[in-house]
Amino acid sequence: MTARGSHETGAGHAPGAPLRGRVAVVTGAARGIGEALARRLSAAGMAVALLGREEHTLRAAASALCGPTLCVEADVTDPEALDRAADEVAARLGAASVVVANAGVAAGGPFRLTDAGLWRRVVDVNLTGSANTARAFLPHLTRTRGYFLQVASTAAFGSAPLMSAYCASKAGAESFAQALRGEVEPDGIAVGIAYLHWTGTDMLTGLDDHPVLRALRAHQPDFARRVHSPEQVAEWLATGVARRATHVYAPPWLRWCQPLRPLFPVLVARAARRELRRTSAADLAAGTGVMGEGGRADWEAHRATLRSTTAPDRHPGEQPPPKP
């Protein structure tokens, strides 16, 4: 853990107060949207705690911020690590007024070919990790009457073939945030859900490797196929944070999709069915596995942890090697 500067934030901040002088926590802050959002919130005058798995990359991201920062390497699937992180944030920066559950990973490929351990890992990071983050920092948000932002996805609108773990986890994260909102509102805590579409992170690079996903994107209107930079998405998210928004849409036109959500599973299934029929099994299997550099870093760190506590040549979820 490393810190730069110090900051104290107490319960005296009203919910509608500006961001300046308050404390934010962003998970998955080593790269991509999390890194861009940390920079944007720091520029708005917040002290920012960056949480993530990749210590070197996380430190580099923190060093680029202009205000007080704290860098904490933590796995969001480890409740004890998050509890320690919450204590460190309170001691070094003060109680958090904003917590952004952004950490996420993805795996692509047919369900039957995807390693069971990897499938669970995606759900653990994206869904359970969000719940762990909320649990660890709710005492902060209760004190500051703060704001919790759950980063979800349009994957929650209509599940895409070859992305079953990601879609299931993002739909679950959306549902979790909706349930949490009703519970914590009496404490003055606001809960927002951010819906992200195509964003130019390293995770997106793998999407075009899969014929069905490539076809689904190709069937969207021109404006819906546009890939937005992490910086632009961070700008939309930061605006939502400042407004304590119930819903944040990145891009903003996604708000008009909410009433149409019952149609999306049918439309996605129709386009996918057509593409699945014309694509060979070998092409569908191409690129099966974890997606993006950040996802690979998390998966390798997770496997290393498992190897230290289980048999060295196999981890839970892997099949035993074939007999000769």
HELIX and SHEET records of a PDB file:
HELIX    1   1 GLY A   32  ALA A   43  1                                  12    
HELIX    2   2 GLU A   55  SER A   63  1                                   9    
HELIX    3   3 PRO A   79  ARG A   92  1                                  14    
HELIX    4   4 PHE A  111  LEU A  113  5                                   3    
HELIX    5   5 ALA A  116  VAL A  123  1                                   8    
HELIX    6   6 ASP A  124  THR A  128  3                                   5    
HELIX    7   7 GLY A  129  THR A  144  1                                  16    
HELIX    8   8 THR A  154  ALA A  156  5                                   3    
HELIX    9   9 SER A  164  VAL A  184  1                                  21    
HELIX   10  10 GLU A  185  ASP A  187  5                                   3    
HELIX   11  11 ASP A  202  THR A  205  1                                   4    
HELIX   12  12 LEU A  207  ASP A  209  5                                   3    
HELIX   13  13 PRO A  211  ALA A  218  1                                   8    
HELIX   14  14 ASP A  222  ARG A  225  1                                   4    
HELIX   15  15 PRO A  230  ARG A  243  1                                  14    
HELIX   16  16 PRO A  252  LEU A  263  5                                  12    
HELIX   17  17 PHE A  264  ARG A  278  1                                  15    
HELIX   18  18 ALA A  281  ALA A  285  1                                   5    
HELIX   19  19 GLU A  293  THR A  309  1                                  17    
SHEET    1   A 8 THR A   2  ARG A   4  0                                        
SHEET    2   A 8 THR A  69  GLU A  73 -1                                        
SHEET    3   A 8 ALA A  47  GLY A  52  1                                        
SHEET    4   A 8 VAL A  23  THR A  27  1                                        
SHEET    5   A 8 VAL A  98  ALA A 101  1                                        
SHEET    6   A 8 TYR A 147  VAL A 151  1                                        
SHEET    7   A 8 ALA A 190  LEU A 196  1                                        
SHEET    8   A 8 HIS A 247  ALA A 250  1                                        
SHEET    1   B 2 ALA A 106  GLY A 108  0                                        
SHEET    2   B 2 GLY A 289  MET A 291 -1                                        
END                                                                             
